[in-house]
Amino acid sequence: MIPTPVDRSRSPRGSRLLLAALTTTVLLGSAACATSSSSDQIPIGPKPSVTVLLRVAADAGTSVQLLATGTTQAALDVAAVEVAKTAFPGAQPGAPELASPSDGGLTVATVPITLPTDAMSFSLDSTSMSSALNLVHPKAVGVWVCTDDRRSLTVDSTAPGAVSSDVVSGQCQVAGSTLAHDNVTWTAKVAVGAVEPPSKLPVLVVAVIVLLLIVGAVLFLRMRPTGGSGAGPPMPAQPPVH
């Protein structure tokens, strides 16, 4: 039996290493390109319960959003406008946006608002927030301030158990919370950084990924066997037939 020749023009180990490197690079690139998004804080506690999200973003995403249980859409829309006027006295809130049918059983009210792109600071307190939400009569209230990746945020709160945040971006920070009849009051000082230019990191990551894919394709083509490399050794000549 003539042994089958081993095709050494391919390198399975090299191919696997190259594939692993490309896969790792793609995963890292995807993680770097993903923008961190703010986590909506679901209202908890006895109904009506309201979570206030003050979203101070770099673009049209700036808004005041209320998430609630145990109330009506009309009442929450009015409350959202009042909260926006209370939190940002110098700004004019827009009309409440249409509610989405996919809010998971929550009542959601969102009003857009225009804020300065420069660094800014403002104060919040439990008394003014409760007054703004008076139409809803909430039994539990949580107030959060959120930014996107282009603005930094610090929150210094006197709420029980609150810890002053470090400088962060693309996150939500709690300002304070209140339960009905708990007689707890709180104040919070919020500092938001100026709008930063868009990060160039996603573009650089994509460029590196494309370059590595091109290099990987070239190496793969070079490792492919040539037309005659897979053929076995020449067979001996057949003896003449008499």
C-alpha positions in Angstrom: 0.0 0.0 0.0 1.3 3.4 -1.0 1.2 5.8 2.0 -0.9 8.9 1.4 1.4 12.0 1.4 0.9 14.5 4.1 0.0 17.9 2.9 2.3 20.2 4.9 1.4 23.3 3.0 -1.4 24.1 5.5 -0.8 24.8 9.2 -3.9 23.9 11.2 -2.4 25.2 14.4 -1.5 28.5 12.7 -5.0 28.8 11.2 -6.6 28.2 14.6 -4.3 30.8 16.3 -5.1 33.3 13.5 -8.8 32.7 13.9 -8.7 33.0 17.6 -6.8 36.3 17.3 -9.3 37.7 14.9 -12.2 36.6 17.0 -10.8 38.2 20.1 -10.1 41.4 18.2 -13.7 41.5 16.9 -15.1 40.9 20.4 -13.0 43.6 21.9 -13.8 46.0 19.1 -17.5 45.3 19.6 -17.2 46.0 23.3 -15.3 49.2 22.7 -17.8 50.4 20.1 -20.8 49.7 22.3 -22.0 52.7 24.0 -22.8 52.4 27.5 -26.4 53.1 28.1 -28.2 54.4 31.3 -30.1 51.7 33.2 -33.8 52.7 33.7 -34.6 52.4 37.4 -37.9 50.5 37.8 -40.1 52.2 40.4 -40.6 50.1 43.6 -42.7 50.5 46.7 -46.4 51.0 47.3 -48.4 52.4 44.4 -48.4 55.0 43.2 -44.7 54.8 42.8 -42.6 57.1 40.6 -39.0 57.1 39.3 -37.7 60.5 38.0 -34.9 60.3 35.4 -33.3 63.6 34.6 -31.4 62.8 31.4 -28.7 65.4 30.7 -27.3 64.3 27.4 -25.1 65.9 24.7 -27.9 66.0 22.0 -31.6 65.7 21.5 -31.7 62.9 24.1 -31.9 65.5 26.9 -35.2 65.0 28.7 -37.2 64.5 31.9 -38.7 61.0 32.1 -41.0 59.6 34.7 -41.7 55.9 35.2 -44.6 55.1 37.3 -47.0 52.4 38.6 -50.5 53.0 39.9 -51.3 56.3 38.0 -52.7 57.6 34.8 -50.9 58.7 31.6 -52.6 62.2 31.8 -51.6 62.8 35.4 -48.0 61.6 34.7 -47.6 63.8 31.6 -48.5 66.9 33.6 -46.2 65.8 36.5 -43.3 65.4 34.0 -43.7 69.0 32.8 -43.8 70.2 36.4 -40.7 68.2 37.4 -38.8 69.6 34.4 -39.7 73.2 35.4 -38.7 72.5 39.0 -35.3 70.8 38.2 -34.4 73.3 35.4 -36.1 76.6 36.1 -34.4 78.4 33.2 -35.4 75.9 30.6 -38.6 75.5 28.7 -39.8 71.8 28.5 -41.5 70.6 25.3 -44.8 68.8 25.0 -44.9 65.3 26.4 -43.9 62.6 23.9 -46.4 59.8 22.8 -46.2 56.9 25.2 -44.8 53.6 23.8 -46.9 50.5 24.0 -43.9 48.4 25.0 -43.1 49.8 28.4 -43.7 46.5 30.3 -46.8 47.6 32.2 -45.3 50.9 33.4 -46.8 54.3 32.7 -44.1 56.4 31.1 -44.1 60.2 30.5 -41.2 61.9 28.7 -40.8 65.6 28.0 -37.8 66.9 25.9 -35.8 69.8 27.2 -32.9 72.0 25.9 -30.0 72.6 28.3 -26.6 74.4 27.9 -23.8 72.4 26.3 -21.3 74.0 28.8 -20.6 72.7 32.2 -23.6 73.2 34.5 -24.7 72.6 38.1 -28.1 72.5 39.7 -29.7 71.5 43.0 -32.5 69.1 43.8 -34.4 68.4 47.0 -37.2 66.2 48.2 -39.6 69.0 49.0 -39.7 70.5 45.5 -39.8 67.1 43.9 -42.8 66.1 46.0 -44.6 69.4 45.1 -44.0 68.8 41.4 -45.4 65.3 41.7 -48.4 66.4 43.7 -50.9 65.5 41.0 -49.8 61.9 41.1 -49.7 61.7 44.9 -46.8 59.1 44.9 -46.2 57.0 48.0 -42.6 56.2 46.8 -40.3 58.5 44.8 -36.8 57.9 43.4 -34.8 60.7 41.7 -31.9 59.9 39.3 -29.7 62.0 37.1 -28.3 60.4 33.9 -25.7 61.4 31.3 -24.4 59.9 28.1 -20.8 59.1 27.1 -20.0 62.7 26.2 -20.8 64.4 29.6 -19.4 63.7 33.0 -21.6 63.6 36.1 -21.1 64.0 39.9 -23.9 63.9 42.5 -23.5 64.9 46.1 -26.6 63.9 48.1 -27.6 64.1 51.7 -30.1 61.3 51.3 -29.7 58.5 54.0 -27.2 55.9 52.8 -26.3 57.9 49.7 -22.6 58.0 48.7 -21.2 60.9 46.7 -20.3 59.6 43.2 -17.0 59.8 41.5 -16.9 61.5 38.1 -18.6 59.2 35.7 -20.2 59.3 32.2 -22.9 57.3 30.5 -24.5 56.3 33.7 -27.3 57.2 36.1 -26.6 58.4 39.7 -29.2 58.5 42.5 -30.0 61.9 43.9 -32.5 60.8 46.6 -35.5 58.7 47.4 -38.6 59.2 49.6 -41.3 57.0 51.1 -44.6 58.4 52.2 -44.7 59.3 55.9 -41.1 58.5 56.5 -40.3 62.2 57.4 -37.0 61.9 55.6 -35.8 64.9 53.5 -32.8 65.1 51.3 -30.9 67.6 49.1 -28.5 66.9 46.2 -26.0 69.0 44.3 -25.4 67.9 40.8 -22.5 68.9 38.5 -22.6 68.0 34.8 -19.5 68.5 32.6 -19.4 70.3 29.3 -20.2 68.3 26.1 -17.1 66.5 24.9 -16.4 65.9 21.2 -17.3 62.4 19.9 -14.8 59.7 20.7 -12.5 58.6 17.9 -12.0 55.2 19.6 -14.8 53.4 17.7 -13.4 54.5 14.3 -9.9 53.4 15.3 -11.2 50.0 16.5 -13.1 49.4 13.2 -10.0 50.3 11.2 -7.8 47.9 13.2 -10.4 45.1 12.7 -10.6 45.7 9.0 -6.8 45.7 8.7 -6.5 42.4 10.7 -9.2 40.8 8.5 -7.3 41.8 5.4 -4.0 40.4 6.8 -5.8 37.2 7.9 -7.2 36.8 4.4 -3.8 37.2 2.8 -2.2 34.7 5.2 -5.0 32.2 4.6 -4.5 32.4 0.8 -0.8 31.9 1.2 -1.3 28.9 3.4 -3.5 27.2 0.8 -1.9 24.4 -1.1 -0.8 25.1 -4.7 -2.3 23.1 -7.6 0.2 20.2 -7.4 1.1 20.2 -3.8 -1.6 17.7 -2.9 -0.5 15.1 -5.4 1.3 12.0 -4.2 4.8 10.8 -5.3 5.1 9.7 -8.9 3.9 6.1 -9.5 6.4 3.6 -11.0 6.0 2.9 -14.7 3.7 0.0 -15.6 5.6 -3.1 -16.9 5.2 -3.8 -20.6 2.3 -6.2 -21.5 3.5 -9.2 -23.6 
